[in-house]
Amino acid sequence: MTEPAIIETAEQAREGETSGHMRWVLLWSVALSIAAIAIAGLAIVG
């Protein structure tokens, strides 16, 4: 569900003048996604 949003954010980062800000938003989105997957993995294993 989150991957299309990340792709759209990347496209906006290339087109928009605020590429620096959008890059941070993309970075945080990826980081939160990884964190969510890690937590889910620990919950399943635990």
GIVENQUI-V280693 format. One record per residue. RES is the residue in three letters. SS is DSSP state (hx for helix, st for strand, lp for the rest). Layout:
res=<RES:RES>
ss=<SS:SS>
This chain:
res=<MET:THR:GLU:PRO:ALA:ILE:ILE:GLU:THR:ALA:GLU:GLN:ALA:ARG:GLU:GLY:GLU:THR:SER:GLY:HIS:MET:ARG:TRP:VAL:LEU:LEU:TRP:SER:VAL:ALA:LEU:SER:ILE:ALA:ALA:ILE:ALA:ILE:ALA:GLY:LEU:ALA:ILE:VAL:GLY>
ss=<lp:lp:hx:hx:hx:hx:hx:hx:hx:hx:hx:hx:hx:hx:hx:lp:lp:lp:hx:hx:hx:hx:hx:hx:hx:hx:hx:hx:hx:hx:hx:hx:hx:hx:hx:hx:hx:hx:hx:hx:hx:hx:hx:hx:hx:lp>
